[in-house]
Amino acid sequence: MVTSLEESEIDLSSGQTNSWLKVTIKDSGIGISKENQKKLFKLFEFIKETQDDNTKGIGLGLMICNLIITNLDGSIEVESKEGQGSEFTFKVRLHQ
């Protein structure tokens, strides 16, 4: 699925490997510096990579995602390059 949002595309893909569900969300946005990637999953960390003053948030979203995913015996990671977008991947164990 690809969705356009103000000059950025978002691609969502998922798949199953053995007993794991893997979901990847990739965008073509502004990207995140290596320094700021370290802050992404911390409480109340808000990263402002753009000059857009309309950006709102309190820095809880990715921290909550990380808590949920790790409580499901999973993991979440990010790959990003400034100016080239970001890719978030999470994996959760499928219980049978």
Backbone as a chain_set.jsonl record, in Angstrom:
{"seq": "MVTSLEESEIDLSSGQTNSWLKVTIKDSGIGISKENQKKLFKLFEFIKETQDDNTKGIGLGLMICNLIITNLDGSIEVESKEGQGSEFTFKVRLHQ", "coords": {"N": [[0.851, -1.162, 0.0], [0.662, 2.163, -0.885], [0.72, 5.495, 0.063], [0.18, 8.896, -0.537], [1.405, 11.708, 1.137], [1.637, 14.93, 1.435], [3.973, 15.348, -0.452], [5.437, 13.101, 0.274], [5.882, 9.586, 0.293], [4.402, 6.673, 1.653], [5.11, 3.391, 2.409], [3.787, 0.32, 3.207], [4.479, -2.856, 4.361], [4.159, -6.376, 4.976], [4.871, -9.587, 6.417], [5.292, -13.121, 7.031], [7.55, -15.105, 8.799], [8.574, -18.198, 9.687], [7.736, -18.401, 12.965], [7.218, -15.705, 13.272], [5.871, -12.426, 12.835], [6.447, -9.871, 10.614], [6.568, -6.434, 10.116], [6.928, -3.666, 8.042], [7.37, -0.218, 7.711], [7.844, 2.293, 5.528], [9.061, 5.456, 4.528], [9.39, 8.297, 2.3], [10.392, 10.604, 3.289], [12.052, 13.273, 5.107], [14.015, 12.017, 6.554], [16.098, 10.844, 9.348], [18.619, 11.867, 11.498], [21.567, 10.034, 12.612], [22.227, 10.604, 15.27], [19.767, 11.555, 16.304], [18.214, 9.283, 15.946], [18.829, 7.674, 18.09], [17.31, 8.742, 20.097], [14.682, 8.206, 19.571], [12.946, 6.229, 20.79], [12.641, 6.925, 23.388], [11.223, 8.229, 26.444], [9.273, 11.126, 26.236], [10.896, 12.345, 24.306], [11.243, 14.532, 21.737], [11.718, 14.999, 18.401], [12.725, 17.358, 16.209], [13.101, 17.636, 13.015], [12.605, 19.296, 10.965], [11.774, 22.547, 9.667], [9.179, 23.141, 10.005], [6.748, 24.63, 11.803], [4.276, 23.732, 12.433], [4.262, 21.183, 13.32], [3.176, 18.887, 15.673], [3.235, 17.292, 18.855], [4.062, 15.127, 21.631], [6.081, 13.416, 22.066], [5.59, 10.711, 22.713], [4.652, 8.633, 21.095], [6.377, 6.691, 19.583], [7.725, 5.615, 21.744], [5.654, 4.366, 23.16], [4.852, 2.516, 21.209], [7.183, 0.943, 21.148], [7.148, -0.117, 23.775], [4.786, -1.695, 23.684], [5.402, -3.526, 21.627], [7.759, -4.78, 22.608], [6.674, -5.963, 24.883], [5.198, -7.896, 23.674], [7.023, -9.78, 23.112], [8.702, -8.949, 21.058], [10.534, -6.903, 18.66], [11.731, -3.666, 17.629], [13.035, -1.583, 15.107], [14.94, 1.006, 13.471], [15.907, 2.364, 10.353], [17.52, 4.925, 8.727], [18.315, 7.683, 6.617], [19.431, 10.943, 6.355], [17.523, 13.099, 4.35], [16.668, 11.033, 2.759], [14.564, 9.521, 3.693], [12.871, 7.197, 5.974], [12.858, 3.952, 7.552], [10.959, 1.838, 9.391], [10.895, -1.124, 11.202], [9.138, -3.731, 12.654], [8.995, -6.69, 14.629], [7.062, -9.377, 15.779], [6.409, -12.181, 17.827], [4.49, -14.896, 16.739], [2.065, -16.534, 18.407], [1.033, -19.839, 18.783]], "CA": [[0.0, 0.0, 0.0], [1.414, 3.409, -0.948], [-0.149, 6.635, 0.295], [0.881, 10.177, -0.643], [1.157, 12.691, 2.178], [2.45, 16.127, 1.269], [5.244, 15.104, -1.109], [6.107, 11.935, 0.825], [5.15, 8.349, 0.11], [4.523, 5.715, 2.737], [4.935, 2.032, 1.94], [3.573, -0.604, 4.308], [4.559, -4.25, 3.932], [4.179, -7.325, 6.081], [5.096, -10.97, 6.024], [5.479, -14.066, 8.122], [8.689, -15.997, 8.697], [8.474, -19.16, 10.785], [6.727, -18.002, 13.954], [7.33, -14.262, 13.448], [5.226, -11.469, 11.946], [7.334, -8.728, 10.373], [5.89, -5.312, 9.473], [7.85, -2.579, 7.699], [6.769, 1.035, 7.276], [8.924, 3.069, 4.919], [8.62, 6.701, 3.924], [10.375, 9.002, 1.473], [10.465, 11.931, 3.905], [13.309, 13.989, 5.307], [15.0, 11.168, 7.225], [16.443, 11.132, 10.74], [20.06, 11.736, 11.721], [21.984, 8.95, 13.512], [22.141, 11.119, 16.641], [18.368, 11.604, 16.709], [17.658, 7.928, 15.971], [19.044, 7.146, 19.437], [16.312, 9.342, 20.975], [13.332, 7.926, 19.077], [12.111, 5.356, 21.613], [12.747, 7.371, 24.78], [10.093, 8.983, 26.975], [9.192, 12.583, 26.036], [11.877, 12.875, 23.349], [10.61, 15.037, 20.524], [12.774, 15.333, 17.452], [12.242, 18.283, 15.189], [14.054, 17.599, 11.9], [12.143, 20.2, 9.927], [11.487, 23.917, 10.092], [7.724, 23.251, 10.043], [6.277, 24.931, 13.155], [2.966, 23.128, 12.622], [4.436, 19.836, 13.847], [2.727, 18.799, 17.059], [3.452, 15.998, 19.479], [4.702, 15.21, 22.944], [7.177, 12.467, 22.134], [5.198, 9.446, 23.333], [4.206, 7.644, 20.122], [7.299, 5.583, 19.344], [8.024, 4.99, 23.026], [4.529, 3.472, 23.434], [4.992, 1.405, 20.255], [8.278, 0.1, 21.615], [6.674, -0.847, 24.957], [3.825, -2.712, 23.258], [6.081, -4.555, 20.838], [8.647, -5.575, 23.469], [5.815, -6.78, 25.744], [4.735, -9.01, 22.853], [8.222, -10.572, 22.801], [9.151, -8.521, 19.741], [11.565, -5.869, 18.573], [11.491, -2.602, 16.654], [14.279, -0.914, 14.73], [14.805, 2.056, 12.458], [17.014, 2.681, 9.45], [17.189, 6.207, 8.125], [19.378, 8.567, 6.15], [18.904, 12.29, 6.159], [17.183, 13.424, 2.977], [16.286, 9.845, 1.989], [13.445, 8.831, 4.307], [13.084, 6.307, 7.118], [12.224, 2.648, 7.501], [10.747, 1.237, 10.707], [10.519, -2.532, 11.106], [8.933, -4.42, 13.926], [8.74, -8.126, 14.574], [6.42, -9.948, 16.964], [6.263, -13.636, 17.77], [3.14, -15.403, 16.579], [1.822, -17.637, 19.347], [0.09, -20.788, 18.208]], "C": [[0.902, 1.232, 0.0], [0.43, 4.558, -0.827], [0.672, 7.907, 0.185], [0.456, 11.104, 0.475], [2.122, 13.849, 1.98], [3.857, 15.817, 0.771], [6.035, 13.946, -0.518], [5.239, 10.713, 0.55], [5.409, 7.439, 1.289], [4.209, 4.339, 2.17], [4.84, 1.119, 3.152], [3.633, -2.013, 3.755], [4.615, -5.147, 5.157], [4.405, -8.723, 5.537], [5.309, -11.823, 7.252], [6.672, -14.955, 7.807], [8.682, -16.895, 9.914], [7.382, -18.71, 11.748], [6.763, -16.494, 14.233], [6.513, -13.506, 12.407], [6.164, -10.279, 11.831], [6.558, -7.67, 9.604], [6.915, -4.203, 9.255], [7.055, -1.394, 7.178], [7.913, 1.908, 6.787], [8.35, 4.34, 4.319], [9.744, 7.318, 3.108], [10.553, 10.424, 1.987], [11.884, 12.44, 4.086], [14.381, 13.161, 5.993], [15.318, 11.66, 8.623], [17.935, 10.911, 10.915], [20.353, 10.587, 12.683], [21.849, 9.382, 14.97], [20.691, 11.108, 17.141], [17.699, 10.236, 16.717], [17.789, 7.311, 17.361], [17.976, 7.633, 20.412], [14.885, 8.859, 20.684], [12.433, 7.175, 20.047], [12.169, 5.717, 23.095], [11.567, 8.258, 25.166], [10.272, 10.49, 26.788], [10.298, 13.16, 25.157], [11.127, 13.287, 22.095], [11.714, 15.513, 19.602], [12.183, 16.204, 16.357], [13.297, 18.389, 14.09], [13.717, 18.632, 10.823], [11.899, 21.592, 10.507], [9.988, 24.157, 10.216], [7.241, 23.449, 11.477], [4.894, 24.346, 13.432], [3.053, 21.704, 13.179], [4.061, 19.823, 15.315], [3.006, 17.402, 17.572], [4.112, 16.192, 20.822], [5.766, 14.144, 23.128], [6.838, 11.142, 22.787], [4.954, 8.319, 22.329], [5.136, 6.46, 19.942], [7.703, 4.893, 20.637], [6.919, 3.999, 23.388], [4.57, 2.277, 22.485], [6.059, 0.425, 20.715], [7.857, -0.729, 22.829], [5.72, -1.987, 24.571], [4.543, -3.864, 22.559], [7.01, -5.398, 21.708], [7.847, -6.425, 24.45], [5.208, -7.96, 24.988], [5.897, -9.897, 22.412], [8.77, -10.235, 21.416], [10.25, -7.486, 19.812], [11.168, -4.854, 17.513], [12.828, -1.939, 16.365], [14.001, 0.11, 13.636], [16.088, 2.127, 11.647], [16.616, 3.965, 8.753], [18.449, 6.927, 7.688], [18.753, 9.922, 5.898], [18.694, 12.56, 4.672], [16.69, 12.241, 2.158], [15.159, 9.046, 2.631], [13.861, 7.889, 5.423], [12.349, 4.993, 6.898], [12.172, 2.079, 8.913], [10.285, -0.194, 10.485], [10.272, -3.065, 12.497], [8.579, -5.869, 13.681], [8.091, -8.544, 15.874], [6.251, -11.437, 16.749], [4.785, -13.986, 17.646], [2.99, -16.609, 17.488], [0.76, -18.555, 18.767], [-0.442, -21.722, 19.262]], "O": [[1.819, 1.322, 0.817], [-0.579, 4.595, -1.532], [1.757, 7.989, 0.759], [-0.738, 11.264, 0.729], [3.299, 13.746, 2.326], [4.828, 16.007, 1.503], [7.228, 13.831, -0.801], [4.011, 10.796, 0.572], [6.501, 7.433, 1.855], [3.176, 4.141, 1.531], [5.71, 1.141, 4.023], [2.932, -2.341, 2.797], [5.057, -4.737, 6.23], [4.165, -9.003, 4.362], [5.482, -11.321, 8.362], [6.795, -15.489, 6.704], [8.775, -16.418, 11.045], [6.213, -18.647, 11.366], [6.379, -16.059, 15.318], [6.467, -13.895, 11.24], [6.623, -9.743, 12.84], [5.961, -7.961, 8.568], [7.668, -3.848, 10.161], [6.183, -1.538, 6.321], [8.835, 2.223, 7.539], [7.295, 4.321, 3.686], [10.901, 6.911, 3.212], [10.832, 11.34, 1.214], [12.792, 12.094, 3.331], [15.545, 13.561, 6.015], [14.882, 12.733, 9.04], [18.458, 9.869, 10.518], [19.493, 10.206, 13.478], [21.403, 8.601, 15.809], [20.425, 10.699, 18.27], [16.712, 10.043, 17.425], [16.945, 6.51, 17.763], [17.757, 7.005, 21.448], [13.981, 9.091, 21.487], [11.241, 7.473, 20.114], [11.795, 4.916, 23.951], [10.988, 8.947, 24.325], [11.309, 11.05, 27.145], [10.604, 14.348, 25.256], [10.454, 12.469, 21.469], [12.546, 16.336, 19.985], [11.243, 15.806, 15.669], [14.265, 19.137, 14.219], [14.479, 18.81, 9.873], [11.83, 21.759, 11.725], [9.571, 25.278, 10.505], [7.321, 22.524, 12.285], [4.393, 24.455, 14.551], [2.028, 21.09, 13.476], [4.552, 20.63, 16.104], [3.012, 16.44, 16.805], [4.649, 17.257, 21.126], [6.299, 13.983, 24.226], [7.718, 10.504, 23.365], [5.046, 7.149, 22.699], [4.713, 5.32, 20.134], [7.996, 3.697, 20.628], [7.21, 2.905, 23.872], [4.346, 1.144, 22.911], [5.854, -0.788, 20.673], [8.173, -1.916, 22.905], [5.841, -3.103, 25.076], [4.312, -5.033, 22.869], [7.043, -6.619, 21.557], [8.296, -7.51, 24.818], [4.752, -8.921, 25.607], [5.774, -10.667, 21.46], [9.24, -11.112, 20.692], [10.821, -7.225, 20.871], [10.375, -5.144, 16.617], [13.651, -1.755, 17.263], [12.965, 0.076, 12.973], [17.192, 1.974, 12.169], [15.5, 4.082, 8.246], [19.506, 6.799, 8.304], [17.681, 10.03, 5.303], [19.566, 12.288, 3.847], [16.331, 12.405, 0.992], [14.831, 7.968, 2.135], [15.037, 7.793, 5.775], [11.361, 4.925, 6.167], [13.204, 1.866, 9.549], [9.39, -0.448, 9.679], [11.083, -2.881, 13.404], [7.959, -6.227, 12.68], [8.512, -8.119, 16.95], [5.987, -11.896, 15.638], [3.941, -13.442, 18.358], [3.714, -17.594, 17.346], [-0.289, -18.097, 18.315], [-1.255, -22.596, 18.96]]}, "num_chains": 1, "name": "protein.A"}
